[in-house]
């Protein structure tokens, strides 16, 4: 169970964005082009916007989906951009001119989970109880066995290119491309909302509806439960070395240490600061910078290096506050650049010195 917040008084430094731009509606997701020049944003009115990272100016905008655009992702090659919406459709665009390459429909439901393959221009998507794998041009490569409950999350294995996991009610399921049926099922009584592999692939973490976090230690499958959160846990993120798992589920960032003997029987580090519940957590792709965004409009950026040296003093926390808007999404470009999306349609871009 999460314990009391670690006793220290952090120094606070205000962080100003390099630029700020405004879209028409709630920002559901932001994604960087692989070359780092552009940002794509999905909004709740069904639009996709392309923004220059150099100056924050709009380079293009179009209506992609009826109702809302929930997902937008660049392919690893950078050749394509894919979107998923509340209209149960996926659309693939050519990144040169953003013309449509393909459109796929998954009958009904919202496409909240959409991922490009880590090496190839293949697109994995979940909608309702379905999981499907497509080529970039819309050809259906594989239709996996339908699940018993709605799929809540989808994640590729970080070390095995063709393996992925899904989550839903009562279980996490491990799949492999080329096999229609699940390779393995990890049972858990309750509804799993979020899953995330540690970068070394040795732990699968889950955030649950019952105000708990759950982890499976792989390949054996032994598990741990961490409860006592204030609300359901929808925010999970690992640092790049698989040492720390940060979780939300309340106004504090809860940090579990997986070094040594792991978190069993230990208390986590509790990082206060937010006035409302945390809405998104994201470790930088390298190093130990952790960004948290909240329903209070606050963004904190904390360097957690001090956790590896218990007598070390934490570096000053960086903070930015936007009045009257919730932080809806965060994404890192490299280790020192961060973009944030807000409920009022704002996108802000920060550079950490």
MARGUBA-539606 format. One record per residue (C-alpha): residue number from 1; x, y, z. Coordinates in steps of 0.05 Angstrom, whole numbers. Each point is the difference from the previous one (the first is absolute). Layout:
BEGIN
NODE_resi_px_py_pz
NODE_NUM_X_Y_Z
...
***
This chain:
BEGIN
NODE_resi_px_py_pz
NODE_1_0_0_0
NODE_2_28_69_-17
NODE_3_28_33_62
NODE_4_11_72_20
NODE_5_35_49_-45
NODE_6_76_1_8
NODE_7_19_58_46
NODE_8_38_54_-37
NODE_9_-15_70_-23
NODE_10_15_4_-75
NODE_11_23_63_-34
NODE_12_-49_23_-54
NODE_13_20_33_-66
NODE_14_-50_28_-48
NODE_15_4_-29_-71
NODE_16_-25_43_-58
NODE_17_-18_-32_-68
NODE_18_41_16_-62
NODE_19_-66_9_-36
NODE_20_-74_-11_9
NODE_21_-53_-11_-52
NODE_22_-75_-12_3
NODE_23_-44_-51_-35
NODE_24_-76_-1_-1
NODE_25_-13_-54_52
NODE_26_24_-49_53
NODE_27_68_-30_-20
NODE_28_-4_-76_5
NODE_29_70_-17_-23
NODE_30_64_30_-26
NODE_31_54_-37_-40
NODE_32_68_22_-27
NODE_33_24_-16_-70
NODE_34_62_-45_3
NODE_35_44_56_-28
NODE_36_-23_46_56
NODE_37_-24_56_-45
NODE_38_-76_-6_7
NODE_39_-52_-15_52
NODE_40_-67_-32_-16
NODE_41_-59_11_46
NODE_42_-67_-35_5
NODE_43_-60_40_26
NODE_44_-69_-15_26
NODE_45_-35_33_-59
NODE_46_29_-52_-47
NODE_47_57_41_-27
NODE_48_75_-12_-10
NODE_49_48_58_3
NODE_50_73_2_-23
NODE_51_43_50_38
NODE_52_72_22_-12
NODE_53_44_-13_60
NODE_54_45_58_-20
NODE_55_-51_55_11
NODE_56_-67_-33_19
NODE_57_-34_23_-64
NODE_58_-54_-42_-32
NODE_59_24_-36_-62
NODE_60_-65_-36_-16
NODE_61_-68_-19_28
NODE_62_-57_-44_-23
NODE_63_-62_-36_22
NODE_64_19_-73_8
NODE_65_-57_-33_39
NODE_66_-72_9_20
NODE_67_-7_19_72
NODE_68_71_-5_29
NODE_69_70_-19_-22
NODE_70_27_-42_57
NODE_71_68_-23_-26
NODE_72_53_27_-46
NODE_73_67_-35_-11
NODE_74_59_6_-48
NODE_75_29_-65_-27
NODE_76_71_-16_21
NODE_77_24_11_-72
NODE_78_-32_69_0
NODE_79_-34_-15_-66
NODE_80_-71_-3_28
NODE_81_-46_30_51
NODE_82_-59_-40_28
NODE_83_-62_23_38
NODE_84_-56_-35_36
NODE_85_-67_29_19
NODE_86_-67_-7_35
NODE_87_-29_-21_-67
NODE_88_36_-68_4
NODE_89_44_20_-59
NODE_90_75_1_-10
NODE_91_31_44_-53
NODE_92_72_-2_-27
NODE_93_31_62_-32
NODE_94_62_10_-41
NODE_95_45_46_42
NODE_96_26_37_-62
NODE_97_-66_34_-16
NODE_98_-49_-33_50
NODE_99_-42_-29_-56
NODE_100_-40_-62_20
NODE_101_33_-67_-13
NODE_102_-52_-45_32
NODE_103_-63_-1_43
NODE_104_-20_-60_42
NODE_105_-65_-10_39
NODE_106_-6_-45_61
NODE_107_-76_-4_-1
NODE_108_-18_40_63
NODE_109_32_28_63
NODE_110_55_49_14
NODE_111_72_-11_-23
NODE_112_37_20_63
NODE_113_58_-47_-10
NODE_114_43_5_-63
NODE_115_74_-16_-7
NODE_116_50_-4_-57
NODE_117_47_-60_0
NODE_118_69_14_29
NODE_119_36_-18_-65
NODE_120_-49_-6_-58
NODE_121_-55_44_-27
NODE_122_-54_-43_31
NODE_123_-57_26_41
NODE_124_-30_-35_61
NODE_125_-67_23_25
NODE_126_-52_-20_51
NODE_127_-73_20_-2
NODE_128_-51_-30_48
NODE_129_18_-73_7
NODE_130_39_-3_-66
NODE_131_74_2_-15
NODE_132_24_6_-72
NODE_133_66_10_-36
NODE_134_3_39_-65
NODE_135_51_20_-51
NODE_136_10_74_-12
NODE_137_-43_-3_-63
NODE_138_-60_-30_37
NODE_139_9_-74_-15
NODE_140_-23_-44_58
NODE_141_59_-44_20
NODE_142_-29_-33_61
NODE_143_-66_-2_38
NODE_144_12_-25_71
NODE_145_-50_-40_41
NODE_146_-54_46_29
NODE_147_7_12_75
NODE_148_-54_-12_52
NODE_149_2_73_23
NODE_150_16_68_-28
NODE_151_74_11_-10
NODE_152_23_58_43
NODE_153_73_5_-21
NODE_154_51_-25_-49
NODE_155_76_-1_3
NODE_156_57_-30_-41
NODE_157_53_-40_36
NODE_158_63_43_4
NODE_159_49_-56_-16
NODE_160_-38_-49_-44
NODE_161_-24_36_-62
NODE_162_-62_-43_-17
NODE_163_-26_-10_71
NODE_164_-52_45_32
NODE_165_-47_2_60
NODE_166_-72_22_9
NODE_167_-41_13_63
NODE_168_-73_-4_19
NODE_169_-45_-27_53
NODE_170_31_-56_43
NODE_171_65_-8_-40
NODE_172_59_24_-40
NODE_173_12_-40_-63
NODE_174_66_-12_-37
NODE_175_-2_-9_-75
NODE_176_48_-14_-57
NODE_177_-8_21_-73
NODE_178_-13_-62_-41
NODE_179_-41_-34_55
NODE_180_-74_17_0
NODE_181_-11_-25_72
NODE_182_34_28_62
NODE_183_68_-27_19
NODE_184_-12_12_74
NODE_185_-52_27_48
NODE_186_17_35_66
NODE_187_-62_-4_43
NODE_188_-22_55_48
NODE_189_-68_9_34
NODE_190_-22_69_-20
NODE_191_2_50_-57
NODE_192_69_19_-28
NODE_193_1_70_-30
NODE_194_73_9_-19
NODE_195_61_-45_-13
NODE_196_73_16_-13
NODE_197_61_-45_-9
NODE_198_65_19_34
NODE_199_51_17_-54
NODE_200_39_-64_15
NODE_201_-63_-41_-9
NODE_202_5_-32_68
NODE_203_-62_31_32
NODE_204_-70_14_-25
NODE_205_-33_53_43
NODE_206_-75_13_3
NODE_207_-43_56_26
NODE_208_-68_-23_25
NODE_209_-71_25_10
NODE_210_1_-21_74
NODE_211_51_54_20
NODE_212_60_-47_-4
NODE_213_61_-15_-43
NODE_214_20_-70_-18
NODE_215_64_-28_-29
NODE_216_20_-67_-30
NODE_217_73_-21_4
NODE_218_19_-34_-65
NODE_219_11_-51_-26
NODE_220_-22_-37_62
NODE_221_-65_39_10
NODE_222_3_10_75
NODE_223_-38_63_18
NODE_224_-4_57_50
NODE_225_-57_45_19
NODE_226_8_72_24
NODE_227_-64_31_27
NODE_228_-21_61_40
NODE_229_-6_49_-58
NODE_230_-51_56_4
NODE_231_-34_-18_-65
NODE_232_5_-47_-60
NODE_233_71_-4_-29
NODE_234_3_21_-73
NODE_235_70_30_0
NODE_236_62_-44_-4
NODE_237_70_13_-27
NODE_238_69_-33_5
NODE_239_68_33_-1
NODE_240_46_-23_-56
NODE_241_41_-45_46
NODE_242_-61_-38_27
NODE_243_19_23_71
NODE_244_-60_44_18
NODE_245_-74_-8_-15
NODE_246_-39_64_10
NODE_247_-75_-3_10
NODE_248_-57_49_9
NODE_249_-67_-17_31
NODE_250_-4_63_41
NODE_251_33_68_11
NODE_252_69_-30_14
NODE_253_48_-35_-46
NODE_254_14_-68_31
NODE_255_70_-26_-17
NODE_256_15_-75_9
NODE_257_73_-23_0
NODE_258_14_-65_-38
NODE_259_74_-2_13
NODE_260_31_-51_48
NODE_261_-55_-43_30
NODE_262_-54_42_-32
NODE_263_-61_35_31
NODE_264_-28_-59_40
NODE_265_-7_21_73
NODE_266_26_70_-13
NODE_267_-33_69_0
NODE_268_2_43_-62
NODE_269_25_71_-8
NODE_270_-59_47_2
NODE_271_6_65_-39
NODE_272_-51_53_18
NODE_273_-11_67_-35
NODE_274_-64_-7_-40
NODE_275_-63_32_27
NODE_276_-44_-50_-39
NODE_277_7_-71_-25
NODE_278_56_-16_-48
NODE_279_-26_-9_-71
NODE_280_64_-22_-36
NODE_281_70_-24_18
NODE_282_59_-8_-48
NODE_283_74_-17_12
NODE_284_49_29_-51
NODE_285_26_-53_-49
NODE_286_68_3_34
NODE_287_23_24_68
NODE_288_-46_10_60
NODE_289_-42_61_-16
NODE_290_-72_-14_18
NODE_291_-56_46_-26
NODE_292_-68_1_33
NODE_293_-61_38_-22
NODE_294_-63_10_41
NODE_295_-73_19_-1
NODE_296_24_64_35
NODE_297_37_24_-63
NODE_298_67_-11_33
NODE_299_60_-34_-33
NODE_300_57_-23_44
NODE_301_67_-24_-27
NODE_302_42_-35_52
NODE_303_70_-31_-5
NODE_304_-3_-65_39
NODE_305_75_-14_-1
NODE_306_2_14_75
NODE_307_-38_-65_12
NODE_308_61_-39_-21
NODE_309_41_37_53
NODE_310_-42_5_62
NODE_311_42_56_32
NODE_312_-2_43_-63
NODE_313_-43_62_-2
NODE_314_-53_3_-55
NODE_315_11_49_-56
NODE_316_-51_58_-3
NODE_317_-68_-20_-26
NODE_318_-21_35_-64
NODE_319_-73_22_-1
NODE_320_-47_32_-50
NODE_321_-73_19_14
NODE_322_-54_14_-50
NODE_323_-62_30_31
NODE_324_-67_-30_-14
NODE_325_23_-61_-40
NODE_326_16_-72_15
NODE_327_63_-33_-27
NODE_328_-27_-53_-48
NODE_329_65_-29_-30
NODE_330_76_4_4
NODE_331_54_-24_-47
NODE_332_76_5_0
NODE_333_43_16_-60
NODE_334_67_-27_23
NODE_335_23_8_72
NODE_336_-9_76_7
NODE_337_-60_23_-42
NODE_338_-72_-10_22
NODE_339_-67_16_-33
NODE_340_-65_6_39
NODE_341_-72_0_-24
NODE_342_-57_30_40
NODE_343_-75_-6_6
NODE_344_-11_70_-28
NODE_345_37_-17_-65
NODE_346_68_31_19
NODE_347_65_-34_-19
NODE_348_63_24_35
NODE_349_72_-20_-15
NODE_350_55_2_53
NODE_351_76_-5_-2
NODE_352_34_-23_64
NODE_353_68_29_12
***
